[in-house]
Amino acid sequence: MRVDMLDNTIICEGDDLQKSLNYIDENRQLPVEIEKIILNVIFKELGLKYDKSLSIKDNLDLLPKDLLTEIIWDINTMFKGNRTIDYRDNYLAYVMYYLPVNVFKIWKPLLDLHINSTLKRDARILDVGTGPGSVPLGIIEFYKKLATVYEEVDFSLEFVLVDAQNDFLRIANKIIQSVKMYLPSNLKVNLKETICTKVTAESDYNLDKFDYITMSNFLAIGEGNNSKYSYDIVSQFADKLEEDGSFIIIEPGDKEHCINLKRLRNKLVNNGKFNVYSPCVGIWEKKDNYECSCFNTVRLRWELPNIFTYFKKNGLKHSLRKDVPFNYTVFRKDGFIKYEPITNIQHFTKLSQLRENIGSVINIVAFIRTTIYRGDYIKLALCDGSSCYGGNIEGVWIDIPMDRFEGIGQDIKLIAGERIKILKVLVNKGGRNTFYLNLTEESKIRIEY
Ligand SMILES: C[S@@+](CC[C@H](N)C(=O)[O-])C[C@H]1O[C@@H](n2cnc3c(N)ncnc32)[C@H](O)[C@@H]1O
């Protein structure tokens, strides 16, 4: 790996891609020291003493039972219904449950940038609606991996955090300062500023430009008027983004939030504010117009933190998924996209032409919309931008036995947004606007991450 001194980007060479893919493929686990930092902060907020000599469980046992019950009740009910959430009442519950859940989501957009040699070595980040710092923490953890693998490179991160809740900013500050004690010596982290303000569609900030602007779960339905004014809120930050910067929006993985994010994406791109870098870019041509607002979900696997297991034993109702669902888009202003369009189009059949090819064996190229791991096979939903799909089932589906991935060079878990080429696949019709592809003996699969 080398650094492009002009662009300050990290250039992947040789086996860098494989190494980088391995970061995200290893089961992500919140380091125990971070769980302890979170608990330490919570105990301080409650005026209790966190005992470093005890285990996480033994410390949790010290929480007064009525307090524990209240926190778990808050987690169980926080995002029920469409009401606006007032975090003043339950910010500790958010810190203990949603902070860990949201930390690793940013890894997928960062990986998208990194594998295309677009990640910045020295990055200035504006995180809007930072809460207790889930995104900064996720970025720090990602760069920690980079810094550990590439010891010869010096990395630096500088954050400006914005939130309407001072309690959250105080906690984000404490967490980031504590995490700094565990950084490798070639990674510097600086929390430059925390700004406590309510962001509106007409906010006027005296801020410099940033390499990454991030919004995670900020435009969500429980966040007051943010979803209603999402276009104006996001647009106003466009001139705070460096020309080669990336604007990363992450939203919950359910249908309503997914469709809202796609509608927002369509408006931002169609009005020329941004281009999409990933995940939905054109297979056959560069897209400067988006109409589709289909539902799909990105799923990132992780190991459950100790705190969650403890909560589960004490009444937490959430199913504690080992794959966290979400959606994201990486926007840019410079027209740069994750994959250049396919030019040898004559060798492939567009997915919009499947109806005319039922029973035929064809070659396809598509993006992976969703991956569902089912034991010894993986179910993929595919899209090449030539069709639009509604509902949960509509679309193009294929089941691929895991052993078919052997020998294709990369043995890495698929997440979503990867480009897949499948040669010699058989087309079958399903229900309305639904097609199933079947591998044949001769099928060949190639994945571009
Ligand atoms: C769901 S939390 C997300 C926190 C963090 N980004 C994450 O993904 O875990 C939403 C955060 O945005 C903040 N927020 C919501 N609307 C806001 C606004 N208009 N201005 C400033 N902060 C806002 C809330 O206080 C809360 O901390």
The ligand as a MOL file (V3000), in Angstrom:
LIG
                    3D

  0  0  0     0  0            999 V3000
M  V30 BEGIN CTAB
M  V30 COUNTS 27 29 0 0 0
M  V30 BEGIN ATOM
M  V30 1 C -30.8340 8.1300 16.2650 0
M  V30 2 S -29.6340 9.1890 16.9290 0 CHG=1
M  V30 3 C -28.2450 8.7500 15.9360 0
M  V30 4 C -26.9620 8.8390 16.6760 0
M  V30 5 C -25.7660 8.2840 15.8910 0
M  V30 6 N -25.4990 9.0280 14.7170 0
M  V30 7 C -26.0170 6.8270 15.5950 0
M  V30 8 O -26.1910 6.4530 14.4180 0
M  V30 9 O -26.0410 6.0160 16.5240 0 CHG=-1
M  V30 10 C -30.0560 10.7400 16.2410 0
M  V30 11 C -29.2260 11.8500 16.8270 0
M  V30 12 O -29.4550 13.0380 16.0850 0
M  V30 13 C -29.7070 14.1010 16.9630 0
M  V30 14 N -30.6100 15.0220 16.2400 0
M  V30 15 C -31.7990 14.7260 15.7000 0
M  V30 16 N -32.2830 15.7890 15.0530 0
M  V30 17 C -31.3760 16.7790 15.2090 0
M  V30 18 C -31.2880 18.1000 14.7200 0
M  V30 19 N -32.2400 18.5970 13.9590 0
M  V30 20 N -30.2010 18.8180 15.0330 0
M  V30 21 C -29.2120 18.2900 15.7770 0
M  V30 22 N -29.2290 17.0340 16.2490 0
M  V30 23 C -30.2960 16.2740 15.9600 0
M  V30 24 C -30.3520 13.4770 18.1830 0
M  V30 25 O -30.1540 14.2910 19.3240 0
M  V30 26 C -29.5970 12.1680 18.2570 0
M  V30 27 O -28.4260 12.3070 18.9960 0
M  V30 END ATOM
M  V30 BEGIN BOND
M  V30 1 1 1 2
M  V30 2 1 2 3
M  V30 3 1 2 10
M  V30 4 1 3 4
M  V30 5 1 4 5
M  V30 6 1 5 6
M  V30 7 1 5 7
M  V30 8 2 7 8
M  V30 9 1 7 9
M  V30 10 1 10 11
M  V30 11 1 11 12
M  V30 12 1 11 26
M  V30 13 1 12 13
M  V30 14 1 13 14
M  V30 15 1 13 24
M  V30 16 1 14 15
M  V30 17 1 14 23
M  V30 18 2 15 16
M  V30 19 1 16 17
M  V30 20 1 17 18
M  V30 21 2 17 23
M  V30 22 1 18 19
M  V30 23 2 18 20
M  V30 24 1 20 21
M  V30 25 2 21 22
M  V30 26 1 22 23
M  V30 27 1 24 25
M  V30 28 1 24 26
M  V30 29 1 26 27
M  V30 END BOND
M  V30 END CTAB
M  END
